[in-house]
Amino acid sequence: MTRIAFCDDDAALLHQMQDFLEQYRTLRGVQLELAPYTKPVELLADIEAGVRFDVLFLDVLMPGINGINAAREIRRYDTAVQIIFVTSSSEFAVQSYVVGAYYYQLKPIWKDSFFRLTDAVLAECRKRTQHSLILRCKSGVTRITLDSLEYCEVQGRTLVFHLLDGTVIESSGSMDELARQLADYPGFLRPHRSYLVNMEYIHNITAKSITMESLAEVPLPHGRFTAVRDQYLEYAFAGKKVVL
């Protein structure tokens, strides 16, 4: 089941989008759960309470809070939802991609192009669902994609996830369990009992530490350098990275 929300203060457009999505659901034979919103504050309240969507069609120009600011708030709770901005102006196009928008759709919306866009975004959702983590946090439930995770560390009984955009998310759990969940993903390396790193974002490896792209330092226990280096080089060669 794919969950799609759409938020617009224009009742006519909201009705049009719901009609298009219902036609799409019938034509493609897919399971969609639709959630229309007329006010961004109501959408934000549900997301803060733990409601999660796979796709969000969001108007940019709405009273109270515009779509860009609403998206920034949404990204605090969900880094994986595919956000598609729908607007009559291209004014905020650049800002939309700062908050990780999937697409910026200008009005009016035509059914054929809308169906093609929905085909593309649902294909991306299927791919991302296979590569994401669902975390229980103090603020509720948060979903992150694996390619947004730079590294994770454990502090006591808390897992601290460091994302590429600087976001830090805390979740209860054990590093052993996390490592088991990610065992099928060769891009992750556990150089230390308290750390798990995404090798895609390793900047440097020395005998004492790993430096990540954010310049965070992950300590290496004595005697682990050769094994860690070799595992990283194997990953780099498999990914056809240039190694000199």
Secondary structure as the mmCIF struct_conf table of DSSP 4:
data_model
#
loop_
_struct_conf.conf_type_id
_struct_conf.id
_struct_conf.beg_label_comp_id
_struct_conf.beg_label_asym_id
_struct_conf.beg_label_seq_id
_struct_conf.end_label_comp_id
_struct_conf.end_label_asym_id
_struct_conf.end_label_seq_id
STRN STRN1 THR A 2 CYS A 7
BEND BEND1 ASP A 9 ASP A 9
HELX_RH_AL_P HELX_RH_AL_P1 ALA A 11 ARG A 28
TURN_TY1_P TURN_TY1_P1 GLY A 29 GLY A 29
STRN STRN2 LEU A 32 TYR A 37
BEND BEND2 THR A 38 THR A 38
HELX_RH_AL_P HELX_RH_AL_P2 PRO A 40 GLU A 48
TURN_TY1_P TURN_TY1_P2 ALA A 49 GLY A 50
BEND BEND3 ASP A 54 ASP A 54
STRN STRN3 VAL A 55 ASP A 59
BEND BEND4 VAL A 60 LEU A 61
BEND BEND5 PRO A 63 ILE A 65
HELX_RH_AL_P HELX_RH_AL_P3 GLY A 67 ILE A 74
TURN_TY1_P TURN_TY1_P3 ARG A 75 TYR A 77
STRN STRN4 ASP A 78 ASP A 78
BEND BEND6 THR A 79 VAL A 81
STRN STRN5 GLN A 82 THR A 87
BEND BEND7 SER A 88 SER A 88
BEND BEND8 SER A 90 SER A 90
TURN_TY1_P TURN_TY1_P4 GLU A 91 PHE A 92
HELX_RH_AL_P HELX_RH_AL_P4 ALA A 93 VAL A 98
TURN_TY1_P TURN_TY1_P5 VAL A 99 GLY A 100
STRN STRN6 ALA A 101 LEU A 106
BEND BEND9 LYS A 107 PRO A 108
HELX_LH_PP_P HELX_LH_PP_P1 ILE A 109 ILE A 109
HELX_RH_AL_P HELX_RH_AL_P5 LYS A 111 THR A 129
TURN_TY1_P TURN_TY1_P6 GLN A 130 HIS A 131
STRN STRN7 SER A 132 CYS A 137
TURN_TY1_P TURN_TY1_P7 LYS A 138 SER A 139
STRN STRN8 GLY A 140 THR A 145
HELX_RH_3T_P HELX_RH_3T_P1 LEU A 146 SER A 148
STRN STRN9 LEU A 149 GLN A 155
TURN_TY1_P TURN_TY1_P8 GLY A 156 ARG A 157
STRN STRN10 THR A 158 LEU A 163
TURN_TY1_P TURN_TY1_P9 LEU A 164 ASP A 165
BEND BEND10 GLY A 166 GLY A 166
STRN STRN11 VAL A 168 SER A 172
HELX_RH_AL_P HELX_RH_AL_P6 MET A 175 GLN A 181
TURN_TY1_P TURN_TY1_P10 LEU A 182 ASP A 184
TURN_TY1_P TURN_TY1_P11 PRO A 186 GLY A 187
STRN STRN12 PHE A 188 HIS A 192
TURN_TY1_P TURN_TY1_P12 ARG A 193 SER A 194
STRN STRN13 TYR A 195 ASN A 198
HELX_RH_3T_P HELX_RH_3T_P2 MET A 199 TYR A 201
STRN STRN14 ILE A 202 ILE A 205
BEND BEND11 ALA A 207 LYS A 208
STRN STRN15 SER A 209 MET A 212
TURN_TY1_P TURN_TY1_P13 GLU A 213 SER A 214
STRN STRN16 GLU A 217 PRO A 219
TURN_TY1_P TURN_TY1_P14 HIS A 222 GLY A 223
HELX_RH_AL_P HELX_RH_AL_P7 PHE A 225 ALA A 238
TURN_TY1_P TURN_TY1_P15 GLY A 239 LYS A 240
#
